[in-house]
Amino acid sequence: MTLAEDNGPERGGDDLLAAEYVLGVLAADERQIASRRIDAETAFARLVDAWEAHFAPMAAAYAAVEPPDSVKVAIDRRLFASSASSGGLWASLVFWRGLAAAAIAALAVYVALPYVNPPVKPPETRLVASLAADNSNVKYLAVYDATRHEVGLSLVSGDRGAGKDFELWMIEGKNAPVSMGVIPAGPTARMAVTPAVQQKLAQGAVLAVSLEPSGGSPTGQPTGPVVAAGDLKGI
């Protein structure tokens, strides 16, 4: 079963699915399922709208740029390269319908792209992770921005409880977890990343959240349960 099928009426599951849809990190089949739910379910469509508004300030941090001329040249080559050698192609109703569909699809992508994926950032400079765990209602969305050397966190669901804190960890292979600090309370947070951790995060390390005493782990290693974890992946 896919993530999109598995996230049913449970509130946190739909929130996480909607956020991942907006970020563009769902697999193709999961994205199709989510798209159908947007058309059919008003409540789910509102969740998607809410996450688009939530992530809008992140997109606003990046200036818009014009696509290079080579993009249009490549599109023209793919659309029209065979026209000179096939006279019947231009008279084909199927061709013209396909060309119209391609033009509409290209326009939709051009209009939507600035709101979903900032165009100026190379894929390797921004990584995303969905942090969750079995038997835990704590769910975070994490975005690592290598240019700004920080991790942005959005709390989807869960609560730390009185006298407790969530602490963020970086896990690389079988090495001991490395603390990235106590996560500030609130629905969103930004955490600076030290130079020692930046290179490891860029290679796609695992992020994890543990429940610790107020102020964080007293030992430098997780002392409480790991309530959420996930792999960093490119957008």
C-alpha positions as CSV (number, residue, x, y, z in Angstrom):
1,M,0.0,0.0,0.0
2,T,1.3,3.5,-0.9
3,L,1.6,6.4,1.5
4,A,-1.3,8.1,-0.2
5,E,-3.6,5.1,0.3
6,D,-2.4,4.5,3.8
7,N,-3.2,8.0,5.0
8,G,-6.9,7.9,5.5
9,P,-9.1,10.0,7.7
10,E,-6.6,10.3,10.5
11,R,-5.8,14.0,10.9
12,G,-2.0,13.9,11.1
13,G,-1.7,11.4,8.2
14,D,-3.7,13.7,5.9
15,D,-1.7,16.7,7.1
16,L,1.6,15.0,6.3
17,L,0.4,13.8,2.9
18,A,-0.8,17.3,1.9
19,A,2.5,18.8,3.0
20,E,4.5,16.2,1.0
21,Y,2.2,16.9,-2.0
22,V,3.0,20.6,-1.9
23,L,6.7,20.0,-1.4
24,G,6.7,17.6,-4.5
25,V,8.3,14.7,-2.7
26,L,5.6,12.0,-3.3
27,A,6.2,9.2,-5.7
28,A,4.3,9.4,-9.0
29,D,1.6,7.0,-8.1
30,E,1.1,8.6,-4.6
31,R,0.9,12.0,-6.2
32,Q,-1.8,10.8,-8.6
33,I,-3.9,9.5,-5.7
34,A,-3.4,12.8,-3.8
35,S,-4.4,14.8,-6.9
36,R,-7.6,12.8,-7.2
37,R,-8.4,13.4,-3.5
38,I,-7.9,17.1,-4.0
39,D,-10.6,17.0,-6.7
40,A,-13.0,14.8,-4.7
41,E,-12.5,15.8,-1.1
42,T,-13.0,19.4,0.0
43,A,-11.3,18.9,3.4
44,F,-8.2,17.5,1.8
45,A,-8.1,20.2,-0.8
46,R,-8.2,22.8,2.1
47,L,-5.2,21.0,3.8
48,V,-3.2,21.4,0.5
49,D,-4.1,25.1,0.3
50,A,-3.1,25.6,3.9
51,W,0.3,23.9,3.4
52,E,0.9,26.0,0.2
53,A,0.3,29.1,2.3
54,H,2.5,27.7,5.0
55,F,5.5,27.1,2.7
56,A,5.0,30.3,0.6
57,P,7.5,32.3,2.7
58,M,10.1,29.7,1.9
59,A,9.6,30.1,-1.8
60,A,9.6,33.9,-1.4
61,A,13.1,33.8,-0.1
62,Y,14.4,32.9,-3.6
63,A,14.4,35.4,-6.5
64,A,12.7,34.4,-9.7
65,V,14.9,33.9,-12.8
66,E,14.2,33.6,-16.5
67,P,14.8,30.1,-17.9
68,P,17.8,30.0,-20.2
69,D,17.3,30.3,-24.0
70,S,18.5,26.7,-24.3
71,V,15.2,25.4,-22.8
72,K,13.1,26.9,-25.6
73,V,15.6,25.6,-28.2
74,A,15.4,22.1,-26.8
75,I,11.6,22.2,-26.7
76,D,11.5,23.4,-30.3
77,R,13.9,20.7,-31.4
78,R,11.7,17.9,-29.8
79,L,8.5,19.3,-31.2
80,F,9.5,20.2,-34.7
81,A,12.6,18.2,-35.6
82,S,10.6,15.6,-37.6
83,S,8.4,18.1,-39.4
84,A,10.6,18.6,-42.4
85,S,10.9,14.9,-43.2
86,S,7.2,14.0,-42.8
87,G,4.7,16.1,-44.8
88,G,1.8,14.1,-43.6
89,L,2.6,14.9,-40.0
90,W,1.5,18.5,-40.2
91,A,-1.9,17.4,-41.6
92,S,-2.5,14.9,-38.8
93,L,-5.3,15.8,-36.4
94,V,-3.6,13.6,-33.8
95,F,-0.4,15.7,-34.1
96,W,-2.2,19.0,-33.6
97,R,-4.1,17.7,-30.6
98,G,-0.9,16.4,-29.1
99,L,0.9,19.7,-29.7
100,A,-2.0,21.6,-28.1
101,A,-1.9,19.3,-25.1
102,A,1.9,19.7,-24.8
103,A,1.6,23.5,-25.0
104,I,-1.1,23.5,-22.2
105,A,1.0,21.2,-20.0
106,A,4.1,23.4,-20.5
107,L,2.1,26.5,-19.6
108,A,0.7,24.9,-16.5
109,V,4.2,23.9,-15.4
110,Y,5.6,27.4,-16.1
111,V,2.9,29.0,-14.0
112,A,3.0,26.5,-11.1
113,L,6.7,26.0,-10.8
114,P,7.6,29.2,-8.9
115,Y,5.0,28.3,-6.2
116,V,6.0,24.7,-5.8
117,N,9.8,24.5,-6.5
118,P,11.9,27.6,-6.4
119,P,13.7,27.4,-9.8
120,V,17.0,28.9,-8.8
121,K,18.1,26.2,-6.3
122,P,20.1,23.2,-7.5
123,P,18.4,20.0,-6.3
124,E,21.4,19.1,-4.1
125,T,21.2,22.3,-2.0
126,R,17.7,21.6,-0.6
127,L,16.8,18.2,1.0
128,V,13.5,17.2,2.5
129,A,12.6,14.5,5.1
130,S,9.3,13.3,6.5
131,L,10.0,12.4,10.2
132,A,7.6,9.9,11.7
133,A,7.7,6.6,13.6
134,D,5.5,3.6,14.4
135,N,3.5,3.9,17.6
136,S,4.1,7.7,17.8
137,N,1.9,10.6,16.8
138,V,4.8,12.9,16.5
139,K,5.4,14.0,12.8
140,Y,7.7,16.7,11.5
141,L,8.6,17.9,8.1
142,A,12.2,18.9,7.8
143,V,13.9,21.0,5.0
144,Y,17.7,21.3,5.0
145,D,18.9,24.4,3.1
146,A,22.6,23.8,2.4
147,T,23.0,27.5,1.2
148,R,21.7,28.9,4.5
149,H,23.2,26.1,6.6
150,E,20.0,25.5,8.5
151,V,17.2,23.0,9.0
152,G,13.6,24.3,8.9
153,L,11.1,22.2,10.8
154,S,7.3,22.1,10.6
155,L,5.4,20.2,13.4
156,V,2.6,18.3,11.7
157,S,1.3,16.6,14.8
158,G,2.3,15.5,18.4
159,D,3.2,17.2,21.7
160,R,6.3,17.0,23.8
161,G,4.4,17.2,27.1
162,A,5.2,19.1,30.3
163,G,8.9,19.1,31.4
164,K,10.1,17.5,28.1
165,D,11.8,18.7,25.0
166,F,12.2,17.3,21.5
167,E,15.9,17.0,20.4
168,L,17.0,16.7,16.8
169,W,19.7,14.2,15.8
170,M,21.8,13.4,12.7
171,I,22.5,9.7,12.1
172,E,25.1,8.7,9.6
173,G,25.3,5.0,8.9
174,K,26.2,3.0,12.0
175,N,27.9,6.0,13.7
176,A,26.6,7.3,17.0
177,P,23.8,10.0,16.7
178,V,25.1,13.6,16.6
179,S,22.9,16.2,18.4
180,M,21.7,19.1,16.4
181,G,20.1,20.8,19.4
182,V,16.8,21.1,21.2
183,I,13.9,21.9,18.8
184,P,12.3,25.2,19.8
185,A,8.7,24.9,20.8
186,G,6.1,26.0,18.3
187,P,4.6,24.9,14.9
188,T,7.8,25.9,13.0
189,A,11.4,26.3,13.9
190,R,14.8,27.0,12.2
191,M,18.0,25.4,13.5
192,A,21.5,26.3,12.5
193,V,23.7,23.5,11.2
194,T,27.4,23.3,12.3
195,P,30.1,22.9,9.7
196,A,30.9,19.4,11.0
197,V,27.3,18.3,10.2
198,Q,26.8,20.2,7.0
199,Q,28.8,17.8,4.7
200,K,27.1,14.7,6.2
201,L,23.6,16.2,5.8
202,A,24.4,17.0,2.1
203,Q,25.1,13.3,1.5
204,G,21.6,12.4,2.7
205,A,21.9,11.4,6.4
206,V,19.0,10.4,8.6
207,L,17.3,12.9,10.9
208,A,15.7,11.7,14.1
209,V,13.7,13.3,17.0
210,S,13.9,12.0,20.5
211,L,11.9,13.0,23.6
212,E,14.3,14.3,26.2
213,P,14.2,16.0,29.6
214,S,13.8,19.8,29.5
215,G,16.9,21.3,28.0
216,G,17.9,18.2,26.1
217,S,19.9,15.0,26.6
218,P,22.3,15.2,29.6
219,T,24.6,12.6,28.1
220,G,25.2,13.8,24.5
221,Q,23.3,10.7,23.3
222,P,19.5,10.1,23.1
223,T,18.1,9.0,26.5
224,G,14.4,9.0,25.6
225,P,12.5,7.3,22.9
226,V,13.0,8.2,19.2
227,V,9.5,9.5,18.3
228,A,10.2,10.4,14.6
229,A,12.8,9.8,12.0
230,G,13.3,9.9,8.3
231,D,15.8,10.1,5.4
232,L,16.8,13.3,3.8
233,K,16.0,13.3,0.0
234,G,16.5,15.8,-2.8
235,I,13.5,17.8,-3.9
